Amino acid sequence: MIHKPPIDKLAETIGSKYALCVVASKRARQIMEQAQNQEIKDMPEKPLSVAAQEIYDGKLVSVKD
């Protein structure tokens, strides 16, 4: 569960809680794949936490198709 940054702030940034779930999960999967390709076994943070922080920092945005 994500506690920091707050989910409500993240949902405001993305537009909705549903979109937040989709964007964060896709990014978390990318992070996990990159770690597997680089053979990183112990990540300091969970991929979903990293994705949430990227959204909060404005490094990751949602684009509507």
C-alpha angles and dihedrals in degrees: 000000000000115000101158119073097028115252092228091058091048092049090051090052094051099034105247141016090249093054089045090055092050096045095044094046093049091050092046089054090051090051092050092049091050090051091050092049091051090043094237108165104177115046116190091221134026114262092240091054090051091050092049091051091049090053091048092049091051094245091119125044135178119241120197115226 
